[in-house]
Amino acid sequence: MYYNENTQVFFDGKWLKATELMVSPYVQTMHYGSGVFEGIRAYATPDGTRIFKSKEHYKRLLYSAEKMHLKVPYSEEEFTQLSYQLLEKNNLSNAYLRPLIFAGQNMSLTPTDEVHVMLCAWEWGKYLGTKLLDVMTSTYQRPNPKSCHVEAKVTGHYVNSILATTEAKQKGFDEALLLDANGNVAEGPGANFFYERNNVLYTSPLGNILPGITRATMFELCEELGFQLVEKCFSVDEVKGADSAFFTGTAAEVAGIASLDKVPFNLKWEDSLGSILQAKYTRRVAFNEFSNFSLL
């Protein structure tokens, strides 16, 4: 589903067919999870194919690489140019882009000067689907921020996400909601979390979560729409019985939630602030509103 015999990827300064790409089995990232990546979306707009917030994504990618001691020979602007080339070479408009930076051959637990850069893209629908989600509180916690750089998008961190999502699906739910080391709500396995109560939106503060690009866009949209949005720590009990809730992320976009631990939210989704934000976000990315795209 990700590539065919004609798909091209960018790898270490060259354009290759995905079927031709070969990587050593001794790369450190494969063994220890020391790579970093991004998830980025491009959309077909009236002004042509546009990558949404490319600068912000690549700024975070380079930050993550720095935290993981991975030396990257490309700037945000160069990554953006390569990304548009990637889309053109693969004849893609509505697409998901995956830049990956990974360490070279190294079986020790120390940084390596050998660093590889890959960019690939494919057509991908909404990661969490289009129906409202039934969510469970996970038995897994988000990593303690004193144990790693939780604000960096590191490949190894997603073992935690795989465990949480797998547990939820095995128990008949669509997705999980993870708590932090203090027992407060953190985020989903691959998306940030918001809930609504009495016409006010709440979301977890930075410190125990990934600072999502879509999350930041919700702040922008709330300001434009005059919605009150509060960052604070909160418990699962504060969420249950609230009016509505939703996940946000580049892959998921804005995904409404029907229930948490089988406790339904009070409002119909179409009557919620999240539904308004979902529609506004869809318009923002589909019609190239304002200056939130990288225009090259």
DOBAKOL-660798 format. One line per 10 residues: number of its first residue (from 1); their letters; for each residue y, x negated, z negated of C-alpha. Coordinates in pm, 1 decimal, padded with zeros to 6 digits. Layout:
REM DOBAKOL-660798
NUM) A) Y,X,Z | ...
REM end
This chain:
REM DOBAKOL-660798
1) MYYNENTQVF) 00000.0,00000.0,00000.0 | 00233.3,-00297.5,-00042.7 | 00190.5,-00484.0,00285.6 | 00010.0,-00498.7,00617.4 | -00064.1,-00767.1,00873.9 | 00299.2,-00761.2,00994.6 | 00476.3,-00768.1,00657.4 | 00700.3,-01068.2,00599.1 | 00791.9,-01223.7,00266.6 | 01030.7,-01499.3,00169.5
11) FDGKWLKATE) 00862.0,-01787.8,-00007.8 | 01019.5,-02120.9,-00102.7 | 01274.1,-02123.7,00178.2 | 01046.8,-01991.8,00453.6 | 00957.6,-01657.1,00604.9 | 00584.0,-01598.2,00608.5 | 00347.3,-01314.1,00674.5 | 00225.2,-01172.3,00344.7 | -00131.3,-01233.6,00462.1 | -00055.4,-01606.2,00505.0
21) LMVSPYVQTM) 00089.3,-01667.5,00160.3 | -00125.2,-01898.2,-00052.2 | -00060.4,-01997.6,-00414.5 | -00240.2,-02250.3,-00630.4 | -00473.3,-02103.6,-00894.6 | -00321.8,-02349.6,-01143.3 | 00032.3,-02212.1,-01153.4 | 00151.6,-02177.8,-01511.5 | 00279.8,-01824.5,-01461.9 | -00063.5,-01693.6,-01365.5
31) HYGSGVFEGI) -00217.7,-01835.4,-01681.5 | 00060.0,-01785.7,-01936.2 | 00300.5,-01523.0,-01799.3 | 00600.7,-01753.7,-01779.5 | 00760.5,-01605.3,-01466.1 | 01058.1,-01372.5,-01425.1 | 01125.2,-01093.1,-01179.6 | 01348.0,-00804.2,-01081.8 | 01298.3,-00455.3,-00945.1 | 01571.3,-00354.0,-00699.1
41) RAYATPDGTR) 01614.6,-00054.6,-00470.3 | 01773.4,-00022.3,-00130.5 | 01876.3,00313.1,00012.3 | 01956.6,00450.6,00355.0 | 02317.7,00567.5,00332.1 | 02566.6,00700.1,00587.4 | 02700.2,00342.7,00597.8 | 02358.3,00192.7,00667.7 | 02101.3,00033.4,00439.6 | 02257.8,-00066.4,00108.1
51) IFKSKEHYKR) 02109.1,-00246.0,-00191.9 | 02213.6,-00082.4,-00517.7 | 02379.8,-00322.2,-00760.8 | 02233.8,-00634.8,-00608.9 | 02481.2,-00857.6,-00792.8 | 02384.1,-00716.1,-01132.4 | 02013.0,-00750.5,-01061.7 | 02035.4,-01109.1,-00944.5 | 02264.4,-01201.7,-01230.5 | 01994.8,-01077.0,-01467.8
61) LLYSAEKMHL) 01723.7,-01258.0,-01270.8 | 01906.1,-01589.5,-01301.8 | 01969.2,-01525.4,-01671.4 | 01599.6,-01455.6,-01724.5 | 01505.7,-01771.2,-01533.8 | 01741.0,-01978.8,-01746.9 | 01588.1,-01841.1,-02066.2 | 01240.7,-01931.1,-01938.2 | 01350.0,-02282.0,-01829.1 | 01292.8,-02208.9,-01460.8
71) KVPYSEEEFT) 01531.7,-02393.0,-01228.8 | 01634.7,-02172.4,-00935.6 | 01800.9,-02318.6,-00622.7 | 01969.3,-01993.4,-00514.1 | 02285.6,-01812.0,-00620.1 | 02336.9,-01437.5,-00664.7 | 02509.2,-01423.7,-00324.9 | 02229.2,-01615.4,-00150.6 | 01967.6,-01387.3,-00303.0 | 02158.2,-01083.3,-00179.5
81) QLSYQLLEKN) 02178.8,-01223.4,00174.5 | 01806.9,-01301.7,00171.1 | 01733.4,-00951.0,00047.2 | 01911.1,-00790.1,00339.5 | 01724.2,-01022.9,00575.3 | 01399.0,-00919.1,00408.3 | 01473.5,-00551.8,00468.2 | 01570.4,-00615.0,00830.9 | 01261.3,-00824.8,00906.5 | 01037.1,-00550.6,00768.2
91) NLSNAYLRPL) 01234.0,-00260.0,00917.7 | 01292.0,-00105.0,00575.0 | 01577.3,00113.0,00453.4 | 01459.3,00313.0,00152.6 | 01268.8,00036.4,-00018.2 | 01182.0,-00133.8,-00343.8 | 01247.6,-00509.1,-00357.6 | 01061.7,-00747.5,-00586.1 | 01205.7,-01099.1,-00634.3 | 00966.0,-01317.5,-00833.8
101) IFAGQNMSLT) 01032.5,-01663.1,-00977.4 | 00727.6,-01841.0,-01109.9 | 00633.4,-02180.0,-01246.7 | 00420.9,-02426.2,-01051.8 | 00100.6,-02604.2,-01144.5 | 00103.1,-02681.8,-01514.7 | -00170.7,-02616.0,-01769.3 | 00040.6,-02732.7,-02063.7 | 00279.9,-02515.9,-02261.8 | 00591.6,-02696.1,-02143.6
111) PTDEVHVMLC) 00840.2,-02620.1,-01863.2 | 00778.3,-02758.9,-01517.1 | 01021.2,-02873.3,-01250.7 | 00803.0,-02709.7,-00986.3 | 00940.0,-02357.8,-00943.7 | 00857.6,-02107.8,-00669.6 | 01069.9,-01821.0,-00537.5 | 00928.1,-01518.0,-00358.0 | 01091.4,-01200.7,-00228.6 | 00893.7,-00904.0,-00102.4
121) AWEWGKYLGT) 00963.6,-00535.7,-00040.3 | 00780.3,-00212.7,00026.7 | 00835.8,00161.8,00041.1 | 00780.7,00310.9,-00305.0 | 00847.1,00660.0,-00433.5 | 00973.9,00737.9,-00783.3 | 00758.8,00532.2,-01017.4 | 00706.5,00814.0,-01269.3 | 00679.8,01087.3,-01007.4 | 00895.2,01395.9,-00978.5
131) KLLDVMTSTY) 00754.2,01633.3,-01241.3 | 00864.9,01645.0,-01604.2 | 00670.6,01404.1,-01821.9 | 00457.5,01458.1,-02129.0 | 00514.2,01151.3,-02344.4 | 00343.0,01014.7,-02654.7 | 00466.0,00776.3,-02920.5 | 00273.6,00457.8,-02856.7 | 00074.0,00275.7,-03122.2 | 00207.5,-00042.8,-02963.2
141) QRPNPKSCHV) 00550.2,-00178.1,-03056.5 | 00798.2,-00360.9,-02838.7 | 00793.1,-00738.4,-02897.7 | 00993.8,-00860.7,-03192.8 | 01318.3,-01012.6,-03056.8 | 01257.9,-01315.8,-03276.6 | 00933.8,-01384.6,-03089.5 | 01074.0,-01399.9,-02736.3 | 01376.3,-01315.9,-02521.7 | 01328.8,-00938.5,-02502.5
151) EAKVTGHYVN) 01647.5,-00904.3,-02297.7 | 01497.1,-01116.1,-02018.1 | 01271.3,-00960.1,-01753.2 | 00969.6,-01184.7,-01804.2 | 00632.7,-01121.9,-01640.2 | 00435.4,-01181.9,-01960.4 | 00629.5,-00915.5,-02149.5 | 00470.6,-00649.2,-01933.1 | 00129.6,-00693.6,-02092.7 | 00283.3,-00484.0,-02370.6
161) SILATTEAKQ) 00386.9,-00224.2,-02113.2 | 00043.4,-00210.1,-01950.5 | -00123.2,-00153.4,-02286.9 | 00117.3,00124.8,-02382.3 | 00096.3,00310.3,-02050.9 | -00282.7,00277.1,-02036.0 | -00316.9,00415.0,-02388.5 | -00095.3,00711.5,-02302.3 | -00283.5,00799.7,-01985.5 | -00621.1,00765.2,-02157.0
171) KGFDEALLLD) -00502.8,01019.9,-02412.8 | -00387.8,01266.5,-02147.9 | -00015.5,01188.8,-02145.8 | 00200.5,01077.3,-01855.6 | 00381.3,00792.2,-02028.2 | 00449.1,00622.4,-02361.9 | 00750.7,00574.5,-02585.3 | 00752.2,00251.2,-02783.7 | 00914.2,00176.1,-03116.7 | 01069.7,-00154.2,-03217.5
181) ANGNVAEGPG) 00958.5,-00379.1,-03503.6 | 01175.6,-00175.6,-03744.1 | 01014.8,00155.7,-03651.8 | 01306.9,00283.4,-03444.4 | 01269.5,00416.8,-03091.9 | 01310.5,00138.2,-02837.0 | 01220.2,00232.8,-02478.7 | 00941.6,00324.2,-02240.5 | 00699.0,00068.1,-02095.4 | 00916.1,00024.0,-01787.6
191) ANFFYERNNV) 01226.7,00232.8,-01849.3 | 01506.8,00292.4,-02097.9 | 01518.3,00614.6,-02300.7 | 01788.0,00876.1,-02364.7 | 01784.8,01204.7,-02552.3 | 02031.3,01491.7,-02586.3 | 02126.2,01694.1,-02893.6 | 02420.3,01935.6,-02914.2 | 02575.8,01810.6,-02588.8 | 02569.0,01446.8,-02702.4
201) LYTSPLGNIL) 02346.8,01181.8,-02544.5 | 02187.9,00906.6,-02750.7 | 02020.0,00581.8,-02649.4 | 01893.0,00274.2,-02829.1 | 02133.7,-00020.0,-02864.7 | 02070.6,-00361.3,-02714.7 | 01869.5,-00606.9,-02917.9 | 01517.9,-00466.8,-02889.6 | 01524.7,-00338.6,-02530.8 | 01568.9,-00459.3,-02176.4
211) PGITRATMFE) 01934.2,-00405.6,-02075.6 | 01859.2,-00185.0,-01776.9 | 02078.2,-00172.4,-01467.8 | 02015.5,00202.0,-01437.1 | 02089.0,00237.2,-01808.9 | 02428.0,00076.9,-01749.9 | 02485.8,00315.2,-01459.0 | 02427.7,00609.1,-01696.7 | 02715.0,00478.4,-01909.9 | 02937.5,00470.5,-01600.8
221) LCEELGFQLV) 02838.8,00821.9,-01495.7 | 02885.9,00962.0,-01846.5 | 03235.8,00820.4,-01857.8 | 03316.3,00973.1,-01518.7 | 03172.1,01312.2,-01618.8 | 03319.4,01315.3,-01968.2 | 02980.3,01318.4,-02142.6 | 02961.7,01171.1,-02491.8 | 02705.4,00890.0,-02507.4 | 02623.0,00713.4,-02833.7
231) EKCFSVDEVK) 02427.0,00391.7,-02882.9 | 02246.8,00394.9,-03215.7 | 01912.8,00334.8,-03382.9 | 01706.9,00650.5,-03428.7 | 01359.2,00758.7,-03533.1 | 01093.9,00956.0,-03347.6 | 01160.7,01249.0,-03580.7 | 01522.8,01259.5,-03463.2 | 01403.3,01290.0,-03104.8 | 01146.3,01563.9,-03162.4
241) GADSAFFTGT) 01303.4,01905.4,-03133.5 | 01606.4,01769.2,-02950.2 | 01749.5,01948.1,-02648.7 | 01627.5,01714.4,-02372.8 | 01524.2,01358.6,-02296.5 | 01476.1,01130.0,-01998.4 | 01380.4,00779.9,-01887.6 | 01593.0,00560.7,-01660.8 | 01499.2,00258.7,-01453.5 | 01527.3,00122.8,-01102.0
251) AAEVAGIASL) 01169.7,00219.7,-01016.3 | 01176.7,00547.8,-01210.9 | 01541.9,00631.7,-01133.9 | 01611.9,00927.7,-01371.2 | 01290.5,01094.4,-01492.7 | 01304.0,01406.5,-01709.0 | 01072.0,01444.2,-02007.5 | 00910.4,01775.3,-02103.8 | 00771.3,01685.1,-02445.3 | 00718.0,01410.4,-02700.3
261) DKVPFNLKWE) 00387.1,01410.9,-02888.3 | 00330.9,01765.4,-02755.4 | 00659.2,01888.1,-02906.6 | 00863.6,02037.2,-02618.9 | 01234.6,01983.0,-02580.9 | 01452.7,02287.8,-02632.5 | 01646.5,02312.1,-02308.2 | 01517.1,02380.5,-01962.4 | 01555.6,02055.8,-01769.8 | 01791.7,02216.3,-01518.7
271) DSLGSILQAK) 02024.8,02311.0,-01805.9 | 02036.8,01960.0,-01955.6 | 02288.1,01679.4,-01928.2 | 02005.0,01462.9,-01798.1 | 01959.6,01693.5,-01499.2 | 02328.2,01659.2,-01413.1 | 02306.1,01282.5,-01443.0 | 01991.1,01280.5,-01229.9 | 02170.5,01466.7,-00951.4 | 02480.2,01249.5,-00982.5
281) YTRRVAFNEF) 02270.2,00931.0,-00971.5 | 02084.2,01052.3,-00663.3 | 02413.5,01119.9,-00490.7 | 02554.2,00784.4,-00600.8 | 02272.1,00583.4,-00443.0 | 02211.0,00804.9,-00138.1 | 02570.1,00842.1,-00024.3 | 02705.9,00499.5,-00116.4 | 02969.1,00638.5,-00352.6 | 03244.6,00411.3,-00477.0
291) SNFSLL) 03184.9,00035.5,-00504.8 | 02849.5,00010.5,-00679.0 | 02669.9,-00129.7,-00377.0 | 02671.1,-00483.7,-00248.2 | 02837.6,-00457.7,00088.8 | 02756.8,-00736.3,00329.1
REM end
